[in-house]
Amino acid sequence: MDVSELISGCNVIALKGDRVAEVTTITSDSRTVVPGSLFIAVEGICTDGHAYIGKAIEQGAVAVVYDKPMIEEYFSRVTYVQVEDSAIALAQIAAEWYGHPSRKLKLVGVTGTNGKTTVATLLYNLFRHMGYPAGLLSTVANYVNDEKYATTHTTLDPISLNGLLSQMVEAGCEYAFMEVSSHAIHQKRTYGLHFVGGVYTNLTQDHLDYHKNMLEYRDVKKSFFDSLPKEAFALVNSDDRNGAIMLQNTKARSKTYSVRGMGDFKARVFEKHFDGSDVEFNGKALSVRFVGLFNVYNLLAVYGAALLLGMEEEEVLRVLTLLTPVAGRFETIRSAKGITAIVDYAHTPDALTNVLEAIHEVLQGKGKLLTVVGCGGNRDRAKRPLMAIEAVRLSDRALFTSDNPRFEEPEAILQDMLDGLSEEQQAGVLTIVDRREAIKTACMLAKPGDVVLIAGKGHEDYQEVKGVRYPFDDRVEVEKLFHAL
């Protein structure tokens, strides 16, 4: 493919060199440049691709796309394309390179603070159960039909993203479901993708290490719905105070789901137990294998999205009764002695509150709740004391421990959590830096009928310390302990 074809959709400011130069690969990472590459220089959070243009040319790049008027020396063998925005150009070029695969799929994006993984994954599972070829792009794993691919980010970079969507097209997928993170929207990773629908779950505090404030965080989410085409649907949680805001400027068909108020898709909850819940969706009763009000919202979003995609209601309801929780999301493990452990990814104050309240709804005071929780390093510090407060408020015993400390000292993270508590509350908290020991202690303290919640890491099978990922899986740790007890 030549340069002119690849940049056909870009807002080009200036072009020097051969516009029909043949391109063999595209990349925004100078380390992967080979002879024949087109290199797109994008300014990132930590590094600026413009600083590596020289290196890319040395390694054989035939064309360079950039947005900063900073190139002083031009080489006749290289085509230089200055664009208005490199991040947008990267997404456009990636889509062009792979033949705009999102246009050949029914692609649904799921955004919000909590519930993205569950909703996207359950939509994928629902459609696979119903016999449709489908793909998934999520925090836990990516799938092309039943082929699993590892994932490193909630939302991939534009080249990887379009590449995987292209694989879905080649494999005959009709549908694709993806988590759309605020980082990805802000960094234009999803720019130019053709969505047939968008789902909004909720908005609570998170990522304030990246976004300036909650208003910016909200508006980034809203921009996803603003960009949906008029033939798409926009399905939002109307019980969330920002739900209506997401729909303010969208051209898409606006639909809502609700448990507490009015909505196009409405749910009622009747019975709750650790094996599931008895619910009613739009007047139709069913039993599902999910616990907690937050999961009712997730399932209701799945139900609504499936119907908006044209699925038959009775079949959707039937399959919903067969679906099971996503790995690391309210995953229940029971010991022979009658202790229940729940592993959950909850890593925001609101998510932690939702899980703790869901456990109490089932316990009904007939057992104690012990919570093992930590906070990730090099992330939003403001949520640490808030998570500590919720853990103490809604637990009979709280144990603070390491999550993924990354490049921070675990003791410093734990101190940030403790700083949110009164002296009296601090006295009742057990602080154990070693996560394995904290889980072991909680399980040893628990008695038959009690519940141990292990929050924060969920599906993750590693612990990240000083740039190294060490094998560690909360679920495996609990299972080993329960086997030994």
N, C-alpha and C positions, 0 to 999 in steps of 0.2 A: 504494500500500500504506500502511496506517495504522500509527501507532506501536505500538499494542497487538499487531498481528500480528508486527512486526519484533522486539519484545522478548519474544515468547511463550516463548522458550527460555532467557531470561536469569534470573539470580538477582537479582531486583529488591529493593532495600532500601527505597526510597522513590520516590514518583512525585507530581509536582505539575503540574497543567495538564491539557490535553485529550489523553486517551489515544487518541482516534481521529483526531488531527490527521493530515492526508494528507501523506505524504513523497514527494518527487519524486526525490531522490538520497540516497545515503549516502556519508559520507567521514570519514576521520580526519585529514585535512589541511585546516586552516583556510583555506589559500590557494585551495582548490577549492570552498569553500562558495558556494552560490547560493540564491536564494529557494526555499524548500521543502525544503532539505537537512536531514537528520538528521546531527548532528556527534557523533562518538564521541571523547571526550578520553582519550588514552592516554599514560601516562608512558613516554617512550622513553629511549634511551641519552644523547642529547645535549640533547633538548628535552622539555618536558612539555606535552602538549596541553591540560591544564587552564589553562595561562597564556593560551590563545588562545580560551577560551570566549566572552569579550566580543567579540572580533573576529568570531567565527562568527555571533553573534547580530546584530551590526551588518550583516553581509552577507546576512542573511535566513534563518538557520537556524530551522526551526520546532520542532526538538527537539534536546536535548542529553543525551547519555549520559555519565556520569562516575562515578568511584569514590572521589573525595576529598570529604569533607564540608566544602566550602570556599565554596560559593555563598551569598552573603549577600543579594544583591539579585535578586529574581525578577521577570520580566516576564510579564504575563498572556498575551501572545501566544505564549509559548514553553513547550513541554512539557519538564520536567526529570525525568530518570530516573537515580536513583542505583543503581548495581549493585555487587556485591561485587568484581568484577574487570573493569576496562574492556577489557583485552586479550582476555579470554575472550569478553566481550560483543561485541566487534568481530567476532571469528570467527563467533559465533553469528548475529549480525545479517547479516553478509555471506552466510552460507549460506542464511539465510531469504530474503534479498532475491533471490537467484538461484535459489530453488527447490530447494535442497540437491542440486546437480548431482553431487556425489561418490557419492550413493546410486544414481545412474542409470548409473554407470560401474563397471568392474572396475579399481579404483585400487590400484596397488602402489607403496609407498614404499621408497626405497633410502637407507640411512644408513650412516655410517662415516666414517673420516678420508680414506682413499684408495679410489678405484674407484667412487665414487657416480656420477659422470658417465658413465663407461664402461658400467657395468651398466645404468643407466636407459636410456641411448641405445641400447645393443645390444638390450635388450628391445623397445624401440620399433621398431628396424629389423627385428628378427626377425619381429614380428607384422605389420609392413607388408609384408615379403617374403612372408608366408604369406597375404596378402590381407585382413587384418583392418583395419577402420578404427580408428585409435589416435591418442592424443595423447602429447606429451612435455613435461615441465617440467624444464629442466636449466640448468646453469651456462652452457653453450655457446649453446643456443637453445631456444625453445619451439616446438612444432609442434602444429597441429590437422590431422590427416591429413598432407597434403603442404604445407600452408600454414605458412610460417615466420614467427615473431614474435621480435623482439629481446628479450633478457633483461638485467636489471640486477643481479639477486640470484640466489643459488643457489635460494632458495625465496622466492616472491613474498609480498607483504603479503596478508592475508585477502581483501580486496575484489578485488584484481587476480587472485588465485589462483582464487577462486570464479567470477569473471567468465570466466576462460579455460577453466575446467572446464565452465562453462555453454556456451561456444562449442563445446567438444568434443561435448557432448550434442546441440546443435542440428545439428552436422555429421554426426551419426550414429555417433560413435566408440563402440566397445564397451569398449575398454581405454584406460587412461592410466597412464603411468609417470613418477614424479617423484623427484627428489633431495630428501631431507629433511635439511636442515642442523641442527646443534645450536643455532644461533642461532634458527632458526625454531621448533624445539620449545620452547626456553626462553621465547621471546616469544609463544607460543601462536598462531603463525600458522597451524598445521595443526590447531588444536583443532576438534573436532567433525567433521572429515572422516571419511568412511567408507572405510576401507582393507580390501581383500580379502586383502592380503598385505604383509609387510614383509621386507626383505632387509638383513642386516648384513654389511658387508665386513671391517672391521678397526678397530682403535683405536690410533693413535700420536699423538705430541705435535703439537698444533696448537691455535690459538685460545686460548692461555693469556693473551692480551691481553684476552679477554672472560670466560672462565671462571676461577674462582679457582684451580683446580688440576685435575689429571688425574682425580681422583675425582669432582668435580662434572661434568666433561666427560663421563665415562663414564656417570654416573647420568642425565644429561639424555638421552643416547642410549637408555639402558635404558627410560626413561619412555615412549618411542615404542612399544616392544614391550609394555610393561605395559598400554597403552591399546588394543591391538588386540582386536577382538571374537573370541569363541570360534570363530566360523565361518571366520575368516581363517587364513592360514598365517604362521609366523614362521620364516624360513630364515636360518641363521647360519653363519658360517665357524667351524667347530669347531677349526681349527688356531690360531685367534687366542685368546689366553688369556682374553679377555673374552667370547668367544662364549657360553659356558655361562651367564655372568652375565646376558646379555641375555634368556635364556629363563627365568630363575628365577621370575618372577611373571606371565608372560604367560598369558592364557587361550587364546591361539591354538594351532593345531596346530604343534608344534615339529618342525622338520626341520633337518638339518645337511648341510654340504658340506665335503669335505676332500681334500687331496692327500697329506698325511703320515700321517693316521691313519684311523680309522673314520668313516664318514659315510653318510647316506642317498644322497648323490650323491658319487661318488668319481672322482678323475682320476689318470691316470699320464701322464708325459711321456717321450717316446722320443727325438725328434730336435728340435734347435733351430737355426734359421738366420735371417738378417735378413729373409727373405720369409715366415716363419711357423714353425709347430711341428707336429710329429706327436704326437698325444695319444690317450688312450683315456678315454672317459667311461662309467662303469658297464659296463666290458667291451667297449664298442663303439669301434672305431678310427676316427679321422678326422684330416684335415689342416686346420689353421686358419691364417688369415693374420695371426696375432698372435705376438709375441715376448715371452719372459720368463715366469717362474713367476707373477708377479703377474697377468699377463693370463690365465693358465690358471685362476686363482682367479676372475677376473671372468667368464670364459666359463662356468665351472662353475656360478656363481651364476645366470647367465642360463638355462642348461640346466635347472637345478633349479626355478627359478621358473616357467619355461614349462610343465614337466611338472605342477607343482602347480596351474597354471591350467587343466589339462585338455588340453594339446596332445599330439598323437601323437608319440611319441619319434623314430621314423624321420624324420619331416618336420622336427622340430626339429634333429636332427643334420645333415640335408642342408642346411638353411639356414645353420646355424652355419659351414659350410665356405665360404659365399658372403660372409659379413660381413667388413667391413674396419674398421681402427682408427678411433676417433673423432678428429676434427680436433684436432691438437696433442697427441695421446697416442701416444707412440712413433712419430711420423710420420717416415718415412725418405725422405731425398733423396740421390741419388747424383750425383757429378760424373763427367765424361768421363774424368778422370784416376784414377778408382778410389777416391776418398775418399767415405766415407759420413757424412752428417750426420743426426743424430736430434734432432728437436724434441719436447720433452716438457714437460708442465705441472708436473712434479715440483717442489713448493714446500714439502715437509716433509722432515725428515731421512730418515724411513722410505721415502718415495716415491723420493727421490733414490738411496738405497741400492738399492732394488729395480731401478731402471732401470740403474744402473751395473753391478750384478751380472748383469742380463740381457744386457747388451752383452758382458761378459767371457765369459759362457757360450757366446756365438756366436764371439767373436774367438779364444778358446782360445790366447791368447798370440801370434797371428800378425800382430798389428798393434797400434798404440798407441792409447790413448784420451785425448782432450783434452776437458776439461769446462769449459764456460762457464756460470757460475752466479752468481746474486745472491739477495738477499732483499728482500721488499717492505717499504716504510716504513709506520710506524704500525700495525704488526702485532706478533705475539709475538716479542719480542727474544731470548728464551731459546733459540729454535731456530737462531739465526744461527750461533753457534760450532759447533753440532752439525752443521749442513749443511756448514760449512767443513771440519770434520774428515772427514766422509764423502767429500767431493769430493776431498780430498788423498789420503786412504787408498786410494781405488779408482780414481784416475786417474793416468796417466803424466804429465800436465801439467794443472794447474788454473788457470783464469783467472777472477778475481772481478770482477764488474761490477754495474751498476745493474739492478734489476728494475723495479718501480714505486716510486720513492722517496716518492711522495705528498708529505707535508709535512715529511719529514725530509731532512737533507742526505745525499746519496749517500755522501760520504766517511765520515760517521759510521756508516752502515750497514756499509760495507766494513770499518771498523775493528772493529766488533763481531764480524764474521766472523773477521778476522785474530787477534783476541784469544783465539780457541779453539785456536790453533796454537802450536807451539814455535817458537823463533827459526829453527831449521833448516828447519822446514816453511814458515815465512813466506818464507824466502829463495827457495824454489822456486816460489812463487806469483806469477803476473803479475796486477797490479791495474790494471785499465783502467776508469775511470768510465764512459766513453761505450760503451754497449752495442753500437752498430754497429761501433765500432773493435775491441771485444773479439771479436766474431764474426769479423770480417775477419782479425784476428791469428791466431785459432785455425785458421781455414781455410788461411791462408798457411803456418802451421807444420806442418800435416798433410801426410803423404806417402801415396802410393798404398797402400791396405790399411788405413789408419788410420780411426778413427771420431771425429767431433766431436759431442759431446753439448751441446745448447743447452737448458738447463733453466730452469724457473720460470714461463714465460709461456704456452707452448703455443699455444692457439688465439687468444689475445688479439691484437688488431690495433691496439693503442695502447700508449703508455707514459704513465703518469700522474705529472705533476710539478707541485707547487704548485697542485693543484686543476684543472689543465688536462690533457686527454687529447690527446697528440700521436700522429699516425699512426705505428705501428711494428709490424711483423709479423716475427717471427724467421724464419718460413718464406720470406717474400718476400726478406728480406736474404740468406739462404743461396742461394736460387735465382739472385739477381743476381750474387753472388760466383762461384758455380760456372759461370755462363754466361761470366763475364769471365776466369776462370782458364784 
